[in-house]
Amino acid sequence: MHDEMFQDGFDGTTKLTSLIAALKLRHYTFGTIQSYDD
């Protein structure tokens, strides 16, 4: 996961948003971070 985020440098929001989207496609839930599970 770390390598996926930082392989092209880190541009913050865009990488994080795409990572969250990719994890949601794998049915990953964020548990205690309630606002991400809507």
Contact map, one row per residue, 1 for C-alpha under 8 A:
11111000000000000000000000000000000000
11111100000000000000000000000000000000
11111110000000000000000000000000000000
11111110000000000000000000000000000000
11111111110000110010000000000000000000
01111111110000000000000000000000000000
00111111110000000000000000000000000000
00001111110000000000000000000000000000
00001111111000000000000000000000000000
00001111111100100000000000000000000000
00000000111111100000000000000000000000
00000000011111110000000000000000000000
00000000001111111000000000000000000000
00000000001111111100000000000000000000
00001000011111111110000000000000000000
00001000000111111111000000000000000000
00000000000011111111100000000000000000
00000000000001111111110000000000000000
00001000000000111111111000000000000000
00000000000000011111111100000000000000
00000000000000001111111110000000000000
00000000000000000111111111000000000000
00000000000000000011111111111000000000
00000000000000000001111111111000000000
00000000000000000000111111110000000000
00000000000000000000011111110000000000
00000000000000000000001111111000000000
00000000000000000000001111111100000000
00000000000000000000001100111110000110
00000000000000000000000000011111110110
00000000000000000000000000001111110010
00000000000000000000000000000111110000
00000000000000000000000000000111111110
00000000000000000000000000000111111111
00000000000000000000000000000000111111
00000000000000000000000000001100111111
00000000000000000000000000001110111111
00000000000000000000000000000000011111
